[in-house]
Amino acid sequence: MPMGTRGSGVNLRVIVILYSFEDLPLKDVAQALETPEGTVKSRLSRARAKLAQLLGNRDERGHYHGESV
């Protein structure tokens, strides 16, 4: 995981790992973290945005351009 996610809190890293690398459905990630599914979705979105910003995949308006996670 890129170093830029370190300041984002362990939950963002864990969500990205469980969802993107372990291929768990959002429902299972939410259950594993004892967190509402909507919270997991918003944190995953926040993590994607932070990673995209770190990787420079945003246009001048801040919109993400690239593959979805």
Secondary structure, DSSP 8 states (H G I E B T S, - for coil): --GGGGGG-HHHHHHHIIIIIS---HHHHHHHHT--HHHHHHHHHHHHHHHHHHHT-B-TT--B-S---
